[in-house]
Amino acid sequence: MEEKVTAYIRKHQLFHQQAVVLVGVSGGPDSMALLHFLCAIREQWGLRLIALSVDHGLRGEQSKQDVLYVKQMCEQWDVEFCETFLDVSSYKIKERKGTQLAARELRYQYFKRMMQEYRADYLALGHHADDQTETMMMRFVRGANPDALAGIPIKRSFEQGYIVRPFLGVSKQIIETYCDKHEISPRKDPSNDQDTYTRNFYRIHILPLLKQQNPNVLMSTQRLSEAISEDAIYLNEQAQKLIIASVELKKNRSEAILDIKRFKQYPIALQRRAYHLILNYLYPTIPTDLNYIHEDHFFYLLHNNKPNVSIDFPLGLKLIKSYDIILFRFGEFQPVEYVMQLTIPGSISLPDGGMIVSSITKFPKEESENIYVCEMDTIRTPLIVRTREPGDKMKIRGMNGSKKIKDIFIDEKIPVQKRATWPIVLDSKGNILWLIGLKKGFHEVQSASDGNFLQLHYKNNSNR
């Protein structure tokens, strides 16, 4: 086993010389064999090893004895040792999560703290080829995300360093043989023999069947995992380019806005990956009840001809299609209504991040989508900037009569969630001068009697 694991470490560049390596050690055969193996190579690699042992508080005195055993072996092998107690029972009730998930979350929170405390380069864990096959089978049955089928990563970023798994290329049987060879007497967790937990069910009932059909199934699934992972790296890089071109991701991870026309220009394979990357960005942890049905719903929105459609996703995430965009947002949309007075000259900042700057000039700029100009002596001040109100109408330059603001929004295909906060400029008599970025009022630019013009400049910082 030693030669095989050493070659695996070098192939995947799992360690570097003089590294600080934390080792997750439960007292079981996998983690004890890993700790022993790392002790055997630490002088050659110049490694500093720190063993981390966790009492999850789930098996009473037995779990305390597991931690004590690890501590004693660390003293015998001259390894630095750290232990902690995690109240999984209270945490899972508080967070309404299953035992295994709650234990994992608390355990990794502890690992993060220790990575920071020791400024460690690596966290080494004892997952092996059997674990990999179990994981891939579980994910295959549970969901349809291709990346999830890659299984357990050999190496991934974690805090300032990496999580590494040097034993993924060897089976549990080989590890147990290693323990026997080196007279390691690991602790046994009796809960591993119970099939009430999902992973145990696969280990006890499914994996033996797979091994009967293919004695090399462990190596086959590990090679498949590596191939999927390598393909995924390239495809996700391409999907990231798609996202940069067609999706706006809000910095607080609460919202994403997808441009449908641009998004649909890319191959379906990249669209699907981009969809999952968006969800990975928005969700701190992907919900267990998120599955291929939600992916189908996303593509339904993408190709549906209706201008306004919405779908609910787990944990309060909503996908809202409005004309040419799909909005990913947590919770209900709460528009911010406002009424502000705009002094001349002067400026005001809007809740959406934009700004309106007013000035008086004899040489106005040419009008554009974001610049409004009219004769100063044809309007009544002060000017008001506000959001729309029921029944709002305006007279539009070049048109007879007036038109409802609501109808203008519909004609211009403005998303529903943007209409309630769209800025409107009025004079003191209530005449709508400018529906910013869309329509201008009836005032024509002519030579003013006193030569002065009002110029309004809307500076858009909100990607409206």
Sequence and secondary structure as in RCSB ss.txt:
>XXXX:A:sequence
MEEKVTAYIRKHQLFHQQAVVLVGVSGGPDSMALLHFLCAIREQWGLRLIALSVDHGLRGEQSKQDVLYVKQMCE
QWDVEFCETFLDVSSYKIKERKGTQLAARELRYQYFKRMMQEYRADYLALGHHADDQTETMMMRFVRGANPDALA
GIPIKRSFEQGYIVRPFLGVSKQIIETYCDKHEISPRKDPSNDQDTYTRNFYRIHILPLLKQQNPNVLMSTQRLS
EAISEDAIYLNEQAQKLIIASVELKKNRSEAILDIKRFKQYPIALQRRAYHLILNYLYPTIPTDLNYIHEDHFFY
LLHNNKPNVSIDFPLGLKLIKSYDIILFRFGEFQPVEYVMQLTIPGSISLPDGGMIVSSITKFPKEESENIYVCE
MDTIRTPLIVRTREPGDKMKIRGMNGSKKIKDIFIDEKIPVQKRATWPIVLDSKGNILWLIGLKKGFHEVQSASD
GNFLQLHYKNNSNR
>XXXX:A:secstr
 HHHHHHHHHHTT   TT EEEEE  SSHHHHHHHHHHHHHHHHHT EEEEEEEE SSSTHHHHHHHHHHHHHHH
HHT EEEEEE  HHHHHHHHT  HHHHHHHHHHHHHHHHHHHHT SEEE    HHHHHHHHHHHHHH   GGGGG
 S SEEEETTEEEE TTTTS HHHHHHHHHHTT      GGGG TTSHHHHIIIIIHHHHHHH TTHHHHHHHHH
HHHHHHHHHHHHHHHHHHHHHEEE TTSSEEEEEHHHHTTS HHHHHHHHHHHHHHH SS  TT  HHHHHHHHH
HHH   SEEEEE GGGEEEEEETTEEEEEES       EEEE SSEEEE TTS EEEEEEESS    BTTEEEEE
GGGS SSEEEE   TT EEE TT SSEEEHHHHHHHTT  HHHHTT  EEE TT  EEEETTTEE S      TT
S EEEEEEE  S  
